[in-house]
Every structure is written in structure tokens, then in C-alpha cells.
Amino acid sequence: MATMNISLPDPMRDWVEAQIKTGQYANNSDYLRDLIRKDQRNREKLKALQEAITQGFDSGRAGELDLQTIKQKARKQAGLLP
């Protein structure tokens, strides 16, 4: 495992130390690794969302929508209609 030294302003250092005192984290490194993992997951989710939005735009314009037909299909899928 590699070592990385970082500098933090006093209020941030105090925040990290307070998080460790809660008992959820063993030490500074544990807390920072957790933050990085969460950031990685969030970025992956954002990337997937952006790709889905782009795919939706690229798929073209939707045709005419009939609200009654949409409701009927939804009820049928939910098992509310035969």
C-alpha cells in the first residue's frame, strides 16, 4: 500500500478527528479511504445517469402518447387487469 501525505486546514483536520472519535473509523486513513470509495461510487452513478440521458436524447423524439393506453398497460402489468 502506498503512502500519501496531505495537508489540511485546521477546521478540516478537526472534522476528520471528530469523525474518528465517533468510533466509525479506526484512523485518518480509514476515514479518507471511505470518502474516496464514496466519491468513486457517486462518479460511477453520475456517469451511468449521463449515459442514460444521452441515450434517451439520441433515441429520437417520442411518438404520440395516449394516456389511457399507458394507464391500461400499467394496470395490466401490475396484475390489476386480466
HTML snippet that shows the backbone in 3Dmol.js (N, CA, C, O; Angstrom):
<script src="https://3Dmol.org/build/3Dmol-min.js"></script>
<div id="view" style="width:600px;height:400px;position:relative"></div>
<script>
const pdb = `
ATOM      1  N   MET A   1       0.846  -1.168   0.000  1.00  0.00           N
ATOM      2  CA  MET A   1       0.000   0.000   0.000  1.00  0.00           C
ATOM      3  C   MET A   1       0.894   1.235   0.000  1.00  0.00           C
ATOM      4  O   MET A   1       1.880   1.303   0.735  1.00  0.00           O
ATOM      5  N   ALA A   2       0.539   2.203  -0.828  1.00  0.00           N
ATOM      6  CA  ALA A   2       1.323   3.430  -0.941  1.00  0.00           C
ATOM      7  C   ALA A   2       0.951   4.404   0.172  1.00  0.00           C
ATOM      8  O   ALA A   2      -0.147   4.352   0.728  1.00  0.00           O
ATOM      9  N   THR A   3       1.872   5.273   0.475  1.00  0.00           N
ATOM     10  CA  THR A   3       1.642   6.304   1.483  1.00  0.00           C
ATOM     11  C   THR A   3       1.504   7.644   0.789  1.00  0.00           C
ATOM     12  O   THR A   3       2.217   7.937  -0.170  1.00  0.00           O
ATOM     13  N   MET A   4       0.573   8.461   1.288  1.00  0.00           N
ATOM     14  CA  MET A   4       0.362   9.795   0.728  1.00  0.00           C
ATOM     15  C   MET A   4       0.210  10.760   1.889  1.00  0.00           C
ATOM     16  O   MET A   4      -0.589  10.524   2.795  1.00  0.00           O
ATOM     17  N   ASN A   5       0.961  11.829   1.867  1.00  0.00           N
ATOM     18  CA  ASN A   5       0.843  12.853   2.898  1.00  0.00           C
ATOM     19  C   ASN A   5      -0.004  13.993   2.348  1.00  0.00           C
ATOM     20  O   ASN A   5       0.215  14.448   1.225  1.00  0.00           O
ATOM     21  N   ILE A   6      -0.961  14.450   3.129  1.00  0.00           N
ATOM     22  CA  ILE A   6      -1.793  15.564   2.695  1.00  0.00           C
ATOM     23  C   ILE A   6      -1.798  16.640   3.769  1.00  0.00           C
ATOM     24  O   ILE A   6      -1.568  16.369   4.948  1.00  0.00           O
ATOM     25  N   SER A   7      -2.063  17.863   3.338  1.00  0.00           N
ATOM     26  CA  SER A   7      -2.175  18.984   4.271  1.00  0.00           C
ATOM     27  C   SER A   7      -3.626  19.426   4.312  1.00  0.00           C
ATOM     28  O   SER A   7      -4.280  19.548   3.277  1.00  0.00           O
ATOM     29  N   LEU A   8      -4.121  19.664   5.518  1.00  0.00           N
ATOM     30  CA  LEU A   8      -5.496  20.108   5.705  1.00  0.00           C
ATOM     31  C   LEU A   8      -5.515  21.361   6.562  1.00  0.00           C
ATOM     32  O   LEU A   8      -4.703  21.513   7.475  1.00  0.00           O
ATOM     33  N   PRO A   9      -6.450  22.261   6.261  1.00  0.00           N
ATOM     34  CA  PRO A   9      -6.641  23.392   7.182  1.00  0.00           C
ATOM     35  C   PRO A   9      -7.123  22.852   8.531  1.00  0.00           C
ATOM     36  O   PRO A   9      -7.715  21.775   8.597  1.00  0.00           O
ATOM     37  N   ASP A  10      -6.869  23.592   9.586  1.00  0.00           N
ATOM     38  CA  ASP A  10      -7.233  23.137  10.929  1.00  0.00           C
ATOM     39  C   ASP A  10      -8.692  22.709  11.066  1.00  0.00           C
ATOM     40  O   ASP A  10      -8.959  21.676  11.680  1.00  0.00           O
ATOM     41  N   PRO A  11      -9.650  23.467  10.515  1.00  0.00           N
ATOM     42  CA  PRO A  11     -11.049  23.030  10.671  1.00  0.00           C
ATOM     43  C   PRO A  11     -11.315  21.669  10.022  1.00  0.00           C
ATOM     44  O   PRO A  11     -12.093  20.874  10.550  1.00  0.00           O
ATOM     45  N   MET A  12     -10.685  21.402   8.898  1.00  0.00           N
ATOM     46  CA  MET A  12     -10.866  20.093   8.247  1.00  0.00           C
ATOM     47  C   MET A  12     -10.212  18.988   9.061  1.00  0.00           C
ATOM     48  O   MET A  12     -10.783  17.908   9.215  1.00  0.00           O
ATOM     49  N   ARG A  13      -9.034  19.245   9.577  1.00  0.00           N
ATOM     50  CA  ARG A  13      -8.364  18.264  10.429  1.00  0.00           C
ATOM     51  C   ARG A  13      -9.219  17.949  11.650  1.00  0.00           C
ATOM     52  O   ARG A  13      -9.360  16.792  12.045  1.00  0.00           O
ATOM     53  N   ASP A  14      -9.793  19.011  12.247  1.00  0.00           N
ATOM     54  CA  ASP A  14     -10.663  18.819  13.413  1.00  0.00           C
ATOM     55  C   ASP A  14     -11.882  17.966  13.036  1.00  0.00           C
ATOM     56  O   ASP A  14     -12.319  17.122  13.818  1.00  0.00           O
ATOM     57  N   TRP A  15     -12.416  18.188  11.856  1.00  0.00           N
ATOM     58  CA  TRP A  15     -13.574  17.412  11.388  1.00  0.00           C
ATOM     59  C   TRP A  15     -13.207  15.939  11.273  1.00  0.00           C
ATOM     60  O   TRP A  15     -13.936  15.069  11.750  1.00  0.00           O
ATOM     61  N   VAL A  16     -12.074  15.666  10.638  1.00  0.00           N
ATOM     62  CA  VAL A  16     -11.636  14.276  10.469  1.00  0.00           C
ATOM     63  C   VAL A  16     -11.454  13.620  11.832  1.00  0.00           C
ATOM     64  O   VAL A  16     -11.898  12.492  12.044  1.00  0.00           O
ATOM     65  N   GLU A  17     -10.812  14.312  12.740  1.00  0.00           N
ATOM     66  CA  GLU A  17     -10.590  13.750  14.076  1.00  0.00           C
ATOM     67  C   GLU A  17     -11.912  13.508  14.801  1.00  0.00           C
ATOM     68  O   GLU A  17     -12.049  12.531  15.537  1.00  0.00           O
ATOM     69  N   ALA A  18     -12.879  14.389  14.595  1.00  0.00           N
ATOM     70  CA  ALA A  18     -14.190  14.199  15.221  1.00  0.00           C
ATOM     71  C   ALA A  18     -14.883  12.958  14.653  1.00  0.00           C
ATOM     72  O   ALA A  18     -15.571  12.245  15.385  1.00  0.00           O
ATOM     73  N   GLN A  19     -14.709  12.700  13.374  1.00  0.00           N
ATOM     74  CA  GLN A  19     -15.320  11.517  12.763  1.00  0.00           C
ATOM     75  C   GLN A  19     -14.695  10.243  13.329  1.00  0.00           C
ATOM     76  O   GLN A  19     -15.382   9.241  13.527  1.00  0.00           O
ATOM     77  N   ILE A  20     -13.417  10.291  13.581  1.00  0.00           N
ATOM     78  CA  ILE A  20     -12.717   9.132  14.142  1.00  0.00           C
ATOM     79  C   ILE A  20     -13.192   8.887  15.578  1.00  0.00           C
ATOM     80  O   ILE A  20     -13.338   7.739  15.998  1.00  0.00           O
ATOM     81  N   LYS A  21     -13.432   9.960  16.323  1.00  0.00           N
ATOM     82  CA  LYS A  21     -13.876   9.827  17.714  1.00  0.00           C
ATOM     83  C   LYS A  21     -15.267   9.193  17.818  1.00  0.00           C
ATOM     84  O   LYS A  21     -15.631   8.679  18.876  1.00  0.00           O
ATOM     85  N   THR A  22     -16.038   9.223  16.742  1.00  0.00           N
ATOM     86  CA  THR A  22     -17.358   8.586  16.787  1.00  0.00           C
ATOM     87  C   THR A  22     -17.233   7.073  16.860  1.00  0.00           C
ATOM     88  O   THR A  22     -18.185   6.379  17.217  1.00  0.00           O
ATOM     89  N   GLY A  23     -16.048   6.563  16.518  1.00  0.00           N
ATOM     90  CA  GLY A  23     -15.821   5.124  16.552  1.00  0.00           C
ATOM     91  C   GLY A  23     -16.121   4.428  15.229  1.00  0.00           C
ATOM     92  O   GLY A  23     -15.913   3.222  15.098  1.00  0.00           O
ATOM     93  N   GLN A  24     -16.607   5.181  14.255  1.00  0.00           N
ATOM     94  CA  GLN A  24     -16.921   4.575  12.966  1.00  0.00           C
ATOM     95  C   GLN A  24     -15.662   4.303  12.146  1.00  0.00           C
ATOM     96  O   GLN A  24     -15.651   3.429  11.278  1.00  0.00           O
ATOM     97  N   TYR A  25     -14.619   5.048  12.425  1.00  0.00           N
ATOM     98  CA  TYR A  25     -13.360   4.910  11.688  1.00  0.00           C
ATOM     99  C   TYR A  25     -12.219   4.650  12.664  1.00  0.00           C
ATOM    100  O   TYR A  25     -12.194   5.175  13.777  1.00  0.00           O
ATOM    101  N   ALA A  26     -11.281   3.829  12.215  1.00  0.00           N
ATOM    102  CA  ALA A  26     -10.153   3.474  13.083  1.00  0.00           C
ATOM    103  C   ALA A  26      -9.113   4.583  13.149  1.00  0.00           C
ATOM    104  O   ALA A  26      -8.488   4.804  14.186  1.00  0.00           O
ATOM    105  N   ASN A  27      -8.934   5.283  12.021  1.00  0.00           N
ATOM    106  CA  ASN A  27      -7.901   6.316  11.954  1.00  0.00           C
ATOM    107  C   ASN A  27      -8.157   7.228  10.756  1.00  0.00           C
ATOM    108  O   ASN A  27      -9.132   7.051  10.027  1.00  0.00           O
ATOM    109  N   ASN A  28      -7.262   8.213  10.561  1.00  0.00           N
ATOM    110  CA  ASN A  28      -7.403   9.169   9.464  1.00  0.00           C
ATOM    111  C   ASN A  28      -7.461   8.464   8.113  1.00  0.00           C
ATOM    112  O   ASN A  28      -8.286   8.801   7.263  1.00  0.00           O
ATOM    113  N   SER A  29      -6.598   7.504   7.926  1.00  0.00           N
ATOM    114  CA  SER A  29      -6.534   6.799   6.648  1.00  0.00           C
ATOM    115  C   SER A  29      -7.835   6.058   6.361  1.00  0.00           C
ATOM    116  O   SER A  29      -8.313   6.057   5.227  1.00  0.00           O
ATOM    117  N   ASP A  30      -8.400   5.436   7.372  1.00  0.00           N
ATOM    118  CA  ASP A  30      -9.655   4.709   7.218  1.00  0.00           C
ATOM    119  C   ASP A  30     -10.763   5.661   6.767  1.00  0.00           C
ATOM    120  O   ASP A  30     -11.542   5.334   5.871  1.00  0.00           O
ATOM    121  N   TYR A  31     -10.829   6.831   7.387  1.00  0.00           N
ATOM    122  CA  TYR A  31     -11.842   7.827   7.037  1.00  0.00           C
ATOM    123  C   TYR A  31     -11.652   8.302   5.593  1.00  0.00           C
ATOM    124  O   TYR A  31     -12.616   8.358   4.829  1.00  0.00           O
ATOM    125  N   LEU A  32     -10.443   8.636   5.225  1.00  0.00           N
ATOM    126  CA  LEU A  32     -10.184   9.132   3.872  1.00  0.00           C
ATOM    127  C   LEU A  32     -10.439   8.057   2.821  1.00  0.00           C
ATOM    128  O   LEU A  32     -10.964   8.361   1.750  1.00  0.00           O
ATOM    129  N   ARG A  33     -10.079   6.814   3.101  1.00  0.00           N
ATOM    130  CA  ARG A  33     -10.373   5.737   2.145  1.00  0.00           C
ATOM    131  C   ARG A  33     -11.873   5.602   1.933  1.00  0.00           C
ATOM    132  O   ARG A  33     -12.326   5.374   0.811  1.00  0.00           O
ATOM    133  N   ASP A  34     -12.656   5.746   3.021  1.00  0.00           N
ATOM    134  CA  ASP A  34     -14.106   5.669   2.900  1.00  0.00           C
ATOM    135  C   ASP A  34     -14.636   6.817   2.040  1.00  0.00           C
ATOM    136  O   ASP A  34     -15.505   6.603   1.195  1.00  0.00           O
ATOM    137  N   LEU A  35     -14.127   8.018   2.242  1.00  0.00           N
ATOM    138  CA  LEU A  35     -14.548   9.158   1.420  1.00  0.00           C
ATOM    139  C   LEU A  35     -14.234   8.925  -0.053  1.00  0.00           C
ATOM    140  O   LEU A  35     -15.047   9.239  -0.922  1.00  0.00           O
ATOM    141  N   ILE A  36     -13.069   8.382  -0.327  1.00  0.00           N
ATOM    142  CA  ILE A  36     -12.676   8.132  -1.716  1.00  0.00           C
ATOM    143  C   ILE A  36     -13.571   7.071  -2.341  1.00  0.00           C
ATOM    144  O   ILE A  36     -13.996   7.223  -3.487  1.00  0.00           O
ATOM    145  N   ARG A  37     -13.866   6.001  -1.611  1.00  0.00           N
ATOM    146  CA  ARG A  37     -14.770   4.969  -2.136  1.00  0.00           C
ATOM    147  C   ARG A  37     -16.140   5.551  -2.451  1.00  0.00           C
ATOM    148  O   ARG A  37     -16.717   5.254  -3.497  1.00  0.00           O
ATOM    149  N   LYS A  38     -16.668   6.383  -1.547  1.00  0.00           N
ATOM    150  CA  LYS A  38     -17.972   7.008  -1.783  1.00  0.00           C
ATOM    151  C   LYS A  38     -17.923   7.924  -3.002  1.00  0.00           C
ATOM    152  O   LYS A  38     -18.863   7.947  -3.796  1.00  0.00           O
ATOM    153  N   ASP A  39     -16.853   8.669  -3.155  1.00  0.00           N
ATOM    154  CA  ASP A  39     -16.699   9.549  -4.313  1.00  0.00           C
ATOM    155  C   ASP A  39     -16.646   8.734  -5.603  1.00  0.00           C
ATOM    156  O   ASP A  39     -17.255   9.109  -6.605  1.00  0.00           O
ATOM    157  N   GLN A  40     -15.926   7.629  -5.575  1.00  0.00           N
ATOM    158  CA  GLN A  40     -15.849   6.769  -6.760  1.00  0.00           C
ATOM    159  C   GLN A  40     -17.232   6.233  -7.139  1.00  0.00           C
ATOM    160  O   GLN A  40     -17.599   6.249  -8.314  1.00  0.00           O
ATOM    161  N   ARG A  41     -17.997   5.761  -6.155  1.00  0.00           N
ATOM    162  CA  ARG A  41     -19.356   5.247  -6.427  1.00  0.00           C
ATOM    163  C   ARG A  41     -20.254   6.346  -6.988  1.00  0.00           C
ATOM    164  O   ARG A  41     -21.002   6.120  -7.939  1.00  0.00           O
ATOM    165  N   ASN A  42     -20.175   7.541  -6.393  1.00  0.00           N
ATOM    166  CA  ASN A  42     -21.001   8.651  -6.874  1.00  0.00           C
ATOM    167  C   ASN A  42     -20.660   9.017  -8.311  1.00  0.00           C
ATOM    168  O   ASN A  42     -21.556   9.280  -9.114  1.00  0.00           O
ATOM    169  N   ARG A  43     -19.393   9.037  -8.635  1.00  0.00           N
ATOM    170  CA  ARG A  43     -18.996   9.372 -10.002  1.00  0.00           C
ATOM    171  C   ARG A  43     -19.451   8.302 -10.991  1.00  0.00           C
ATOM    172  O   ARG A  43     -19.848   8.621 -12.112  1.00  0.00           O
ATOM    173  N   GLU A  44     -19.395   7.035 -10.582  1.00  0.00           N
ATOM    174  CA  GLU A  44     -19.882   5.955 -11.450  1.00  0.00           C
ATOM    175  C   GLU A  44     -21.379   6.092 -11.689  1.00  0.00           C
ATOM    176  O   GLU A  44     -21.852   5.893 -12.808  1.00  0.00           O
ATOM    177  N   LYS A  45     -22.127   6.432 -10.639  1.00  0.00           N
ATOM    178  CA  LYS A  45     -23.574   6.621 -10.778  1.00  0.00           C
ATOM    179  C   LYS A  45     -23.882   7.799 -11.692  1.00  0.00           C
ATOM    180  O   LYS A  45     -24.770   7.716 -12.541  1.00  0.00           O
ATOM    181  N   LEU A  46     -23.149   8.896 -11.519  1.00  0.00           N
ATOM    182  CA  LEU A  46     -23.360  10.056 -12.372  1.00  0.00           C
ATOM    183  C   LEU A  46     -23.038   9.745 -13.827  1.00  0.00           C
ATOM    184  O   LEU A  46     -23.741  10.189 -14.735  1.00  0.00           O
ATOM    185  N   LYS A  47     -21.976   8.984 -14.042  1.00  0.00           N
ATOM    186  CA  LYS A  47     -21.601   8.612 -15.405  1.00  0.00           C
ATOM    187  C   LYS A  47     -22.699   7.764 -16.042  1.00  0.00           C
ATOM    188  O   LYS A  47     -23.061   7.985 -17.198  1.00  0.00           O
ATOM    189  N   ALA A  48     -23.229   6.795 -15.295  1.00  0.00           N
ATOM    190  CA  ALA A  48     -24.299   5.943 -15.814  1.00  0.00           C
ATOM    191  C   ALA A  48     -25.551   6.768 -16.100  1.00  0.00           C
ATOM    192  O   ALA A  48     -26.219   6.546 -17.110  1.00  0.00           O
ATOM    193  N   LEU A  49     -25.872   7.713 -15.224  1.00  0.00           N
ATOM    194  CA  LEU A  49     -27.030   8.569 -15.438  1.00  0.00           C
ATOM    195  C   LEU A  49     -26.843   9.424 -16.685  1.00  0.00           C
ATOM    196  O   LEU A  49     -27.760   9.559 -17.496  1.00  0.00           O
ATOM    197  N   GLN A  50     -25.654   9.999 -16.834  1.00  0.00           N
ATOM    198  CA  GLN A  50     -25.384  10.827 -18.009  1.00  0.00           C
ATOM    199  C   GLN A  50     -25.475  10.002 -19.289  1.00  0.00           C
ATOM    200  O   GLN A  50     -25.995  10.475 -20.300  1.00  0.00           O
ATOM    201  N   GLU A  51     -24.967   8.768 -19.247  1.00  0.00           N
ATOM    202  CA  GLU A  51     -25.048   7.893 -20.421  1.00  0.00           C
ATOM    203  C   GLU A  51     -26.496   7.570 -20.758  1.00  0.00           C
ATOM    204  O   GLU A  51     -26.865   7.520 -21.931  1.00  0.00           O
ATOM    205  N   ALA A  52     -27.324   7.350 -19.731  1.00  0.00           N
ATOM    206  CA  ALA A  52     -28.745   7.064 -19.965  1.00  0.00           C
ATOM    207  C   ALA A  52     -29.455   8.281 -20.551  1.00  0.00           C
ATOM    208  O   ALA A  52     -30.294   8.146 -21.441  1.00  0.00           O
ATOM    209  N   ILE A  53     -29.120   9.460 -20.054  1.00  0.00           N
ATOM    210  CA  ILE A  53     -29.718  10.686 -20.591  1.00  0.00           C
ATOM    211  C   ILE A  53     -29.310  10.878 -22.049  1.00  0.00           C
ATOM    212  O   ILE A  53     -30.145  11.198 -22.895  1.00  0.00           O
ATOM    213  N   THR A  54     -28.046  10.686 -22.335  1.00  0.00           N
ATOM    214  CA  THR A  54     -27.559  10.820 -23.709  1.00  0.00           C
ATOM    215  C   THR A  54     -28.237   9.808 -24.617  1.00  0.00           C
ATOM    216  O   THR A  54     -28.642  10.143 -25.730  1.00  0.00           O
ATOM    217  N   GLN A  55     -28.361   8.576 -24.150  1.00  0.00           N
ATOM    218  CA  GLN A  55     -29.033   7.539 -24.940  1.00  0.00           C
ATOM    219  C   GLN A  55     -30.481   7.934 -25.210  1.00  0.00           C
ATOM    220  O   GLN A  55     -30.987   7.724 -26.313  1.00  0.00           O
ATOM    221  N   GLY A  56     -31.139   8.494 -24.225  1.00  0.00           N
ATOM    222  CA  GLY A  56     -32.515   8.942 -24.403  1.00  0.00           C
ATOM    223  C   GLY A  56     -32.621  10.042 -25.438  1.00  0.00           C
ATOM    224  O   GLY A  56     -33.513  10.011 -26.286  1.00  0.00           O
ATOM    225  N   PHE A  57     -31.725  11.014 -25.382  1.00  0.00           N
ATOM    226  CA  PHE A  57     -31.734  12.086 -26.378  1.00  0.00           C
ATOM    227  C   PHE A  57     -31.440  11.547 -27.766  1.00  0.00           C
ATOM    228  O   PHE A  57     -32.059  11.959 -28.747  1.00  0.00           O
ATOM    229  N   ASP A  58     -30.490  10.623 -27.844  1.00  0.00           N
ATOM    230  CA  ASP A  58     -30.087  10.070 -29.135  1.00  0.00           C
ATOM    231  C   ASP A  58     -31.151   9.154 -29.744  1.00  0.00           C
ATOM    232  O   ASP A  58     -31.125   8.892 -30.946  1.00  0.00           O
ATOM    233  N   SER A  59     -32.077   8.671 -28.930  1.00  0.00           N
ATOM    234  CA  SER A  59     -33.077   7.733 -29.432  1.00  0.00           C
ATOM    235  C   SER A  59     -34.152   8.430 -30.264  1.00  0.00           C
ATOM    236  O   SER A  59     -34.964   7.771 -30.914  1.00  0.00           O
ATOM    237  N   GLY A  60     -34.153   9.728 -30.244  1.00  0.00           N
ATOM    238  CA  GLY A  60     -35.108  10.455 -31.068  1.00  0.00           C
ATOM    239  C   GLY A  60     -36.336  10.877 -30.301  1.00  0.00           C
ATOM    240  O   GLY A  60     -36.483  10.620 -29.106  1.00  0.00           O
ATOM    241  N   ARG A  61     -37.191  11.519 -31.017  1.00  0.00           N
ATOM    242  CA  ARG A  61     -38.416  12.057 -30.424  1.00  0.00           C
ATOM    243  C   ARG A  61     -39.431  10.937 -30.211  1.00  0.00           C
ATOM    244  O   ARG A  61     -39.569  10.036 -31.037  1.00  0.00           O
ATOM    245  N   ALA A  62     -40.125  11.015 -29.103  1.00  0.00           N
ATOM    246  CA  ALA A  62     -41.156  10.030 -28.801  1.00  0.00           C
ATOM    247  C   ALA A  62     -42.365  10.275 -29.686  1.00  0.00           C
ATOM    248  O   ALA A  62     -42.635  11.404 -30.097  1.00  0.00           O
ATOM    249  N   GLY A  63     -43.079   9.213 -29.971  1.00  0.00           N
ATOM    250  CA  GLY A  63     -44.294   9.347 -30.764  1.00  0.00           C
ATOM    251  C   GLY A  63     -45.428   9.902 -29.919  1.00  0.00           C
ATOM    252  O   GLY A  63     -45.232  10.311 -28.774  1.00  0.00           O
ATOM    253  N   GLU A  64     -46.592   9.907 -30.492  1.00  0.00           N
ATOM    254  CA  GLU A  64     -47.769  10.375 -29.775  1.00  0.00           C
ATOM    255  C   GLU A  64     -48.024   9.462 -28.578  1.00  0.00           C
ATOM    256  O   GLU A  64     -47.887   8.242 -28.674  1.00  0.00           O
ATOM    257  N   LEU A  65     -48.392  10.057 -27.468  1.00  0.00           N
ATOM    258  CA  LEU A  65     -48.656   9.301 -26.259  1.00  0.00           C
ATOM    259  C   LEU A  65     -50.146   9.348 -25.945  1.00  0.00           C
ATOM    260  O   LEU A  65     -50.759  10.415 -25.955  1.00  0.00           O
ATOM    261  N   ASP A  66     -50.713   8.199 -25.670  1.00  0.00           N
ATOM    262  CA  ASP A  66     -52.117   8.086 -25.294  1.00  0.00           C
ATOM    263  C   ASP A  66     -52.167   7.687 -23.827  1.00  0.00           C
ATOM    264  O   ASP A  66     -51.842   6.554 -23.472  1.00  0.00           O
ATOM    265  N   LEU A  67     -52.571   8.610 -22.988  1.00  0.00           N
ATOM    266  CA  LEU A  67     -52.550   8.401 -21.545  1.00  0.00           C
ATOM    267  C   LEU A  67     -53.409   7.206 -21.127  1.00  0.00           C
ATOM    268  O   LEU A  67     -53.021   6.453 -20.234  1.00  0.00           O
ATOM    269  N   GLN A  68     -54.549   7.027 -21.748  1.00  0.00           N
ATOM    270  CA  GLN A  68     -55.412   5.895 -21.392  1.00  0.00           C
ATOM    271  C   GLN A  68     -54.728   4.566 -21.688  1.00  0.00           C
ATOM    272  O   GLN A  68     -54.816   3.635 -20.887  1.00  0.00           O
ATOM    273  N   THR A  69     -54.047   4.463 -22.829  1.00  0.00           N
ATOM    274  CA  THR A  69     -53.346   3.233 -23.183  1.00  0.00           C
ATOM    275  C   THR A  69     -52.204   2.966 -22.214  1.00  0.00           C
ATOM    276  O   THR A  69     -51.980   1.822 -21.817  1.00  0.00           O
ATOM    277  N   ILE A  70     -51.484   4.010 -21.833  1.00  0.00           N
ATOM    278  CA  ILE A  70     -50.382   3.872 -20.880  1.00  0.00           C
ATOM    279  C   ILE A  70     -50.906   3.373 -19.537  1.00  0.00           C
ATOM    280  O   ILE A  70     -50.321   2.470 -18.938  1.00  0.00           O
ATOM    281  N   LYS A  71     -52.010   3.957 -19.060  1.00  0.00           N
ATOM    282  CA  LYS A  71     -52.595   3.529 -17.792  1.00  0.00           C
ATOM    283  C   LYS A  71     -53.055   2.073 -17.866  1.00  0.00           C
ATOM    284  O   LYS A  71     -52.848   1.304 -16.928  1.00  0.00           O
ATOM    285  N   GLN A  72     -53.676   1.702 -18.977  1.00  0.00           N
ATOM    286  CA  GLN A  72     -54.180   0.338 -19.125  1.00  0.00           C
ATOM    287  C   GLN A  72     -53.029  -0.673 -19.119  1.00  0.00           C
ATOM    288  O   GLN A  72     -53.132  -1.721 -18.481  1.00  0.00           O
ATOM    289  N   LYS A  73     -51.933  -0.365 -19.825  1.00  0.00           N
ATOM    290  CA  LYS A  73     -50.762  -1.253 -19.838  1.00  0.00           C
ATOM    291  C   LYS A  73     -50.161  -1.371 -18.431  1.00  0.00           C
ATOM    292  O   LYS A  73     -49.755  -2.456 -18.017  1.00  0.00           O
ATOM    293  N   ALA A  74     -50.108  -0.268 -17.712  1.00  0.00           N
ATOM    294  CA  ALA A  74     -49.540  -0.285 -16.363  1.00  0.00           C
ATOM    295  C   ALA A  74     -50.412  -1.137 -15.432  1.00  0.00           C
ATOM    296  O   ALA A  74     -49.895  -1.920 -14.634  1.00  0.00           O
ATOM    297  N   ARG A  75     -51.712  -0.982 -15.537  1.00  0.00           N
ATOM    298  CA  ARG A  75     -52.618  -1.776 -14.692  1.00  0.00           C
ATOM    299  C   ARG A  75     -52.495  -3.268 -15.018  1.00  0.00           C
ATOM    300  O   ARG A  75     -52.523  -4.117 -14.127  1.00  0.00           O
ATOM    301  N   LYS A  76     -52.360  -3.564 -16.304  1.00  0.00           N
ATOM    302  CA  LYS A  76     -52.240  -4.958 -16.729  1.00  0.00           C
ATOM    303  C   LYS A  76     -50.929  -5.559 -16.183  1.00  0.00           C
ATOM    304  O   LYS A  76     -50.918  -6.682 -15.680  1.00  0.00           O
ATOM    305  N   GLN A  77     -49.831  -4.798 -16.289  1.00  0.00           N
ATOM    306  CA  GLN A  77     -48.538  -5.280 -15.788  1.00  0.00           C
ATOM    307  C   GLN A  77     -48.571  -5.457 -14.268  1.00  0.00           C
ATOM    308  O   GLN A  77     -47.901  -6.337 -13.727  1.00  0.00           O
ATOM    309  N   ALA A  78     -49.350  -4.623 -13.587  1.00  0.00           N
ATOM    310  CA  ALA A  78     -49.441  -4.708 -12.130  1.00  0.00           C
ATOM    311  C   ALA A  78     -50.407  -5.806 -11.688  1.00  0.00           C
ATOM    312  O   ALA A  78     -50.570  -6.058 -10.494  1.00  0.00           O
ATOM    313  N   GLY A  79     -51.046  -6.454 -12.664  1.00  0.00           N
ATOM    314  CA  GLY A  79     -51.967  -7.529 -12.339  1.00  0.00           C
ATOM    315  C   GLY A  79     -53.340  -7.046 -11.917  1.00  0.00           C
ATOM    316  O   GLY A  79     -54.118  -7.811 -11.346  1.00  0.00           O
ATOM    317  N   LEU A  80     -53.646  -5.795 -12.189  1.00  0.00           N
ATOM    318  CA  LEU A  80     -54.936  -5.241 -11.813  1.00  0.00           C
ATOM    319  C   LEU A  80     -56.007  -5.484 -12.891  1.00  0.00           C
ATOM    320  O   LEU A  80     -57.202  -5.328 -12.641  1.00  0.00           O
ATOM    321  N   LEU A  81     -55.553  -5.869 -14.095  1.00  0.00           N
ATOM    322  CA  LEU A  81     -56.462  -6.184 -15.209  1.00  0.00           C
ATOM    323  C   LEU A  81     -56.119  -7.566 -15.746  1.00  0.00           C
ATOM    324  O   LEU A  81     -54.970  -8.000 -15.668  1.00  0.00           O
ATOM    325  N   PRO A  82     -57.118  -8.256 -16.291  1.00  0.00           N
ATOM    326  CA  PRO A  82     -56.851  -9.581 -16.881  1.00  0.00           C
ATOM    327  C   PRO A  82     -56.010  -9.481 -18.149  1.00  0.00           C
ATOM    328  O   PRO A  82     -55.698 -10.500 -18.764  1.00  0.00           O
TER     329      PRO A  82
END
`;
const viewer = $3Dmol.createViewer("view");
viewer.addModel(pdb, "pdb");
viewer.setStyle({}, {cartoon: {color: "spectrum"}});
viewer.zoomTo();
viewer.render();
</script>
